[in-house]
Amino acid sequence: MLATAALVGLAQAQGCTREFLKAAADSFVAAQQAGNPSLLAPVSANTVYHENFKPATLASGILKTPLKIDHNRSSLDTTLCATYTEIVSATGSKPYVVGVQLFFTNQVITKADVLVTTTGDWLFNATGTLNWAKKEDWGTIPEGKRDSRAVIKAAGDAYADIFSNKSVVVPWGRPCSRLEGGMYTGNGGPNDRCDVGIPSGVSLVDRRYVIDETVGAVSIFLSFSGIPDSHEFRVEGGKLRFVHTITVMNGRGNGKGKRARRGMISKEPAR
């Protein structure tokens, strides 16, 4: 991992490159593993930090808690100068699945959005998450086969839109697998489907995006009828291939959001 001073030097020399973003994303992983926020890429006095969509501070947030990290993967968005990182801690003293979006201006973190889930959150099972996440291929897509940012974003938006509008055409892939909490909608086989258990009349709004064309990924942080939520998609050939969700339920009293989430347990295909 690069130290903060090295990150600053890399940023000044190269601007918002994949190399800089990868080092910055790695700095979050290192800080989380050590429980030491000072290892994070440069921040400023004006950096906005939210945890589970509530204002927080680096000193009081999840970064002060050392986690045994069993899995991590990052998407790098050189257009927005942003990153998304998925972290799974399944074998430590307390299990966690964490998702973080970092946004940079002049190579300094200007905004950090972190979703932290643990026991009691929606379908939470860090062991199941780790098992399936490690089996999936989110590797680099050959340049000639990559989808555009617009196509990748549209695929993610279509999935989010169908919750409130069943006339939306979603580019379902086949196979397509959805990892929701620790639940998987398939078994890793060729007939896995993602178009199952999609409720109606639910608003997925306040969307914030990180897009990485090199791996066909779009991370969308959103409000799921008032509940903090992350939906991340892998898009291949314009079709959805993988869907990962992180949903914060602890301390949430939003009955509509909870009812909507319960409806997603159903295995019935989307209409």
Number of C-alpha atoms within 10 A of each C-alpha: 16 16 16 18 11 13 23 19 13 19 20 13 11 13 18 21 18 18 16 24 29 17 22 31 26 21 23 23 25 23 22 23 18 18 19 18 22 19 21 24 27 19 18 10 6 9 16 17 19 18 19 18 17 12 11 16 16 18 13 11 17 21 24 17 16 15 25 20 20 15 17 19 16 22 26 28 25 19 12 15 22 27 26 29 21 21 23 23 23 23 15 12 9 12 19 23 27 19 27 23 24 24 22 21 13 11 24 18 22 19 19 21 21 26 23 21 24 22 15 12 17 22 19 23 21 23 19 17 22 20 13 17 21 13 9 12 11 20 10 12 14 9 10 6 12 19 22 16 18 10 17 25 23 17 23 25 17 16 22 23 20 22 20 15 14 15 10 15 13 20 18 19 20 15 17 23 27 24 21 22 23 22 18 20 19 16 11 15 11 11 12 18 24 25 20 16 18 24 21 16 13 20 19 21 15 11 16 14 19 24 28 27 24 20 22 29 30 29 29 25 29 22 19 24 20 18 23 22 24 24 22 24 25 26 28 18 15 19 22 27 26 24 23 20 20 26 27 22 23 14 8 13 11 12 12 15 20 17 13 19 21 14 14 15 16 11 14 12 11 15 14
